[in-house]
Amino acid sequence: MKELTIGQVGCGYWGPNLLRVFHEIPGVKVKWLCDVKPGRLGWAKERWRGLHLTGEYKDLVNDPEVDAVVVATEVVTHAGLADAALKAGKHVFVEKPLTHSSRTAEALAERALKRKLTLAVGHIFLHHPAVRTLKAELESGRLGELCYVDMVRVNPGPPAPKHNVVWDMAPHDAAIALHLAGRPPRAVRGTGRRYLSRALVEAAFFEVDFPGPVVGRVHVSWLSSRRIRRVEVYARRGAMFYDDVEPFEKVRIVSPGADTRVGAKAGESKPLYYGAGDIRIPALPPEEPLRRECADFIEAVRAGRQPLSGPEMGVAVVRVLEAACLSAERGGKEVKIS
């Protein structure tokens, strides 16, 4: 198996995690780290011997030994950095979201597909064992047809945000909704509010309509000191509840229960009640989602394929986020997605 050589640009909030995991994958050599902040390079130098450090992105991209580039920088820089790597013939892993506009996202996807290069987007929750369980249950047919997905992602905002809460937090939920729906979105309706900031939306609510009966509802906010990570999936023959803050029983699968009100007749003495049916709590494998995500990228490069979270998912998420912000600006009017 040929060793794959990787260069990474960006070592800020999430970059160190990517750097660690790619170092741990067998058959992968992380040769370069590029960052404009000398302090981040110094931090990496103390932890990984032999790592080439630079503040010039061209050093990494122009190295003929580099097979793939990992982009872990601000989203506004993703398009330019990823495009330069693809033009140089490198496979690319980009942290979510792919870019800050559907136009640039589509251009990157088209370039990767034309040049037969692997393009992965870091939608990590697609690799989370809880989301994989939700998807497998839906595909099994035991719960019947999917009706809707309701998601909440709330926590204090970043200390110096550069983008509104939709671009900061909703990429995760948009990707989960698209993944579980298993079909392209049709339209988005959204609202957003500014409370403490004059410039950035800090709380947003939007709905993603899919063909058929499926709807994805998303609530994201920076206005709570409480951390909430909740996904509720409702189908015709049951529901699933995923709480990522729950340390042990993260997923509960609930079947329809008894409802004695149905068919009850006047004068009957039997008690009227309704309640849940059987509750299953599946055991989730103790896997690190980031390792599965990075390994999937490496396997895709070796096999000449696109990963689970590839160009199609990356572009679709950007389209949803873009439409949600546009709908909010238009007072909640529906924005269609072609």
C-alpha positions in Angstrom: 0.0 0.0 0.0 1.5 3.3 -1.1 2.0 5.8 1.6 -0.2 8.9 1.2 1.4 12.2 1.9 -0.7 15.0 3.3 -0.3 18.7 3.9 -2.6 20.7 6.2 -3.4 24.4 6.2 -4.9 25.8 9.4 -4.2 24.8 13.0 -6.7 26.9 14.9 -9.7 25.6 16.8 -10.3 22.3 14.9 -7.1 21.9 13.0 -5.2 20.3 15.9 -7.8 17.5 16.0 -7.4 16.8 12.3 -3.6 16.9 12.6 -3.7 14.3 15.4 -6.0 11.9 13.7 -4.3 12.0 10.3 -1.0 11.3 12.1 -2.6 8.2 13.6 -4.0 6.6 10.4 -1.7 3.8 9.1 -0.2 4.5 5.7 -0.5 8.2 6.0 2.3 10.7 6.3 1.6 14.3 7.4 4.5 16.2 5.9 3.4 19.9 6.0 1.5 22.3 8.3 0.8 25.8 7.0 -0.5 28.5 9.3 -0.1 32.3 9.3 0.3 32.4 13.1 3.9 31.5 14.2 2.6 30.5 17.6 0.5 27.7 16.1 3.5 26.4 14.2 5.5 26.5 17.3 2.9 24.5 19.2 2.9 21.9 16.4 6.7 21.7 16.3 6.8 20.7 20.0 4.3 17.8 19.3 5.3 16.3 16.0 8.9 15.8 15.0 9.8 16.0 11.4 6.7 18.1 10.4 7.5 20.7 7.8 6.2 24.1 9.0 5.5 27.1 6.8 3.5 30.3 6.6 3.3 30.1 2.8 0.6 28.0 1.3 2.5 27.6 -2.0 5.2 25.6 -0.2 2.6 22.9 0.5 0.7 23.0 -2.7 3.7 23.0 -5.0 5.3 20.0 -3.2 5.1 17.1 -5.7 5.2 14.6 -2.8 1.9 15.9 -1.4 -1.1 13.7 -2.5 -3.8 15.5 -0.5 -4.5 18.8 1.2 -6.5 19.3 4.4 -8.1 22.8 4.7 -9.0 23.8 8.2 -9.3 27.6 8.0 -12.0 30.3 8.1 -14.8 29.4 5.7 -14.2 32.6 3.6 -10.8 31.2 2.7 -12.0 27.7 1.8 -12.8 28.3 -1.9 -9.4 29.8 -2.8 -7.3 27.3 -0.9 -9.3 24.3 -2.1 -9.3 25.5 -5.7 -5.5 26.0 -5.7 -5.0 22.5 -4.4 -7.4 20.9 -6.9 -5.6 22.8 -9.7 -2.3 21.4 -8.5 -3.8 17.9 -8.8 -4.3 17.3 -5.1 -7.1 15.5 -3.4 -8.8 17.8 -0.8 -10.5 17.5 2.6 -12.3 20.8 3.6 -13.8 21.5 7.0 -17.5 22.3 6.9 -19.1 24.2 5.4 -17.5 23.7 1.9 -17.6 27.4 1.1 -19.6 30.5 1.9 -21.6 30.5 -1.3 -23.3 28.0 -3.6 -21.6 29.4 -6.6 -18.1 28.7 -5.3 -19.2 25.4 -3.8 -20.5 24.2 -7.2 -17.3 25.4 -8.9 -15.2 23.3 -6.5 -17.4 20.2 -6.9 -17.2 20.5 -10.7 -13.5 20.9 -10.7 -13.0 17.9 -8.5 -15.3 15.7 -10.6 -13.7 16.8 -13.9 -10.2 16.1 -12.7 -11.3 12.8 -11.0 -10.0 14.0 -7.6 -11.5 13.2 -4.2 -13.2 16.1 -2.5 -14.4 15.5 1.1 -16.3 18.0 3.4 -16.0 17.7 7.2 -19.6 17.0 8.1 -18.5 14.8 11.0 -22.0 13.9 12.3 -22.6 11.7 9.2 -19.9 9.4 10.8 -21.3 9.6 14.3 -22.5 6.2 15.5 -25.8 7.8 16.7 -26.6 9.3 13.3 -25.5 6.1 11.6 -28.0 4.2 13.9 -30.8 6.7 12.9 -30.1 6.2 9.2 -29.9 2.4 9.5 -33.3 2.3 11.3 -34.9 4.4 8.6 -33.4 2.2 5.9 -34.6 -1.0 7.6 -38.2 0.1 7.1 -39.2 -0.9 10.7 -40.4 2.7 11.4 -42.1 3.2 8.1 -41.9 6.3 6.0 -40.0 9.3 7.4 -42.3 12.3 8.3 -40.0 15.0 9.7 -36.8 15.7 11.6 -36.6 18.3 14.4 -33.2 19.6 15.5 -31.9 22.0 18.2 -28.3 23.2 18.6 -27.9 25.8 21.3 -24.9 27.1 23.2 -23.0 30.3 24.0 -21.7 32.1 21.0 -18.0 32.4 20.1 -16.0 35.3 21.6 -15.5 37.1 18.3 -17.9 35.7 15.7 -17.2 36.5 12.0 -20.4 34.9 10.6 -23.9 34.6 11.8 -25.3 31.6 13.8 -26.6 29.8 10.7 -23.1 29.5 9.1 -21.5 28.8 12.5 -23.8 26.1 13.8 -26.4 24.9 11.3 -24.0 23.1 8.9 -24.2 20.1 11.2 -28.0 20.0 11.3 -28.4 20.7 7.6 -26.1 17.7 6.8 -28.0 15.4 9.2 -31.4 16.4 7.7 -30.1 15.9 4.2 -28.6 12.5 5.1 -31.7 11.2 6.9 -34.1 12.5 4.2 -32.0 10.8 1.5 -33.2 13.2 -1.2 -32.3 16.7 -2.4 -34.1 19.6 -0.7 -36.8 21.5 -2.5 -37.1 24.8 -0.6 -36.2 26.6 2.6 -38.2 29.0 4.9 -36.3 30.8 7.7 -36.3 33.5 10.2 -33.4 35.1 12.2 -33.1 37.6 14.9 -30.4 40.0 16.3 -30.6 40.5 20.0 -27.1 41.5 21.4 -25.4 42.2 18.1 -26.3 44.8 15.5 -24.4 42.9 12.8 -25.0 39.2 13.2 -28.0 37.0 13.5 -27.7 35.2 16.9 -30.8 33.0 16.8 -32.4 31.3 13.7 -35.1 29.0 12.9 -35.6 27.4 9.4 -37.5 24.6 7.7 -36.2 22.5 4.8 -38.8 21.1 2.6 -38.1 17.9 0.7 -40.2 16.2 -2.1 -43.0 14.3 -0.5 -44.0 14.7 3.1 -40.5 15.1 4.6 -39.6 18.3 6.5 -36.4 19.2 8.4 -36.7 21.8 11.2 -33.6 23.5 12.6 -33.2 25.8 15.6 -29.8 27.3 16.3 -28.9 29.9 18.9 -26.0 31.6 20.7 -28.2 32.9 23.5 -28.1 30.1 26.0 -25.5 29.2 28.6 -26.9 25.7 28.4 -25.6 23.3 25.7 -28.3 21.5 23.8 -27.8 19.0 21.0 -31.0 17.3 20.1 -32.3 15.4 17.0 -35.8 14.0 16.9 -36.9 11.8 14.0 -40.6 11.1 13.5 -41.8 8.4 11.2 -45.2 6.7 10.5 -44.6 3.8 12.9 -42.4 5.3 15.6 -39.9 7.9 16.5 -36.2 8.2 17.4 -34.6 10.6 19.9 -30.9 11.5 19.9 -29.4 13.6 22.6 -25.7 14.2 22.1 -25.3 15.7 25.6 -26.6 12.5 27.2 -23.4 10.6 28.3 -24.8 7.0 27.9 -28.2 6.5 26.4 -27.8 8.8 23.5 -30.4 7.2 21.2 -33.9 6.0 22.1 -36.2 4.3 19.6 -39.9 4.5 20.5 -42.7 2.5 18.9 -46.3 3.7 18.9 -48.1 2.8 22.2 -51.6 2.1 23.3 -54.3 4.8 22.9 -57.6 3.7 24.5 -59.3 6.8 23.3 -59.5 5.4 19.8 -62.9 3.8 19.3 -64.0 4.6 22.9 -67.8 4.8 23.2 -69.9 7.0 25.5 -70.7 5.3 28.8 -67.8 2.9 28.8 -66.1 2.6 32.2 -62.6 1.7 31.0 -59.9 4.4 31.7 -58.8 6.6 28.8 -55.1 7.0 28.3 -52.3 7.0 25.7 -48.6 6.4 26.0 -45.4 5.2 24.3 -44.9 1.7 23.3 -41.7 -0.3 23.5 -38.5 1.7 23.9 -35.2 0.4 22.6 -31.9 1.9 23.6 -29.3 0.6 21.1 -25.7 0.2 22.1 -23.5 2.6 20.2 -19.9 1.4 19.3 -17.2 3.4 21.0 -15.9 5.0 17.9 -14.4 8.4 17.3 -16.4 10.0 14.5 -13.5 12.2 13.4 -11.3 9.1 12.9 -14.0 7.4 10.8 -14.4 10.6 8.8 -10.6 11.0 8.1 -10.3 7.3 7.3 -13.2 7.5 4.9 -11.4 10.3 3.0 -8.1 8.3 2.9 -10.0 5.1 1.7 -11.8 7.2 -1.0 -8.5 8.6 -2.3 -7.1 5.1 -2.5 -10.2 3.7 -4.3 -10.7 6.7 -6.6 -14.1 7.4 -5.3 -16.0 10.2 -3.5 -16.4 9.8 0.3 -19.7 9.7 2.3 -19.6 13.4 2.7 -18.4 14.4 -0.7 -19.1 17.2 -3.3 -22.8 16.5 -3.5 -23.4 16.8 0.2 -21.0 19.7 0.5 -22.9 21.7 -2.2 -26.3 20.7 -0.9 -25.5 22.0 2.7 -24.2 25.3 1.4 -27.4 25.7 -0.7 -29.6 25.2 2.3 -27.6 27.6 4.5 -27.6 30.2 1.8 -31.4 29.8 1.3 -32.1 30.0 5.0 -30.3 33.3 5.3 -31.9 34.7 2.2 -35.4 33.6 3.4 -34.7 35.3 6.8 -33.8 38.5 5.0 -37.0 38.4 3.0 -39.2 38.0 6.1 -39.5 34.2 6.0 -40.6 33.9 2.4 -39.9 30.5 0.8 -36.7 30.3 -1.2 -36.6 27.5 -3.7 -33.5 25.3 -4.3 -32.9 24.2 -7.8 
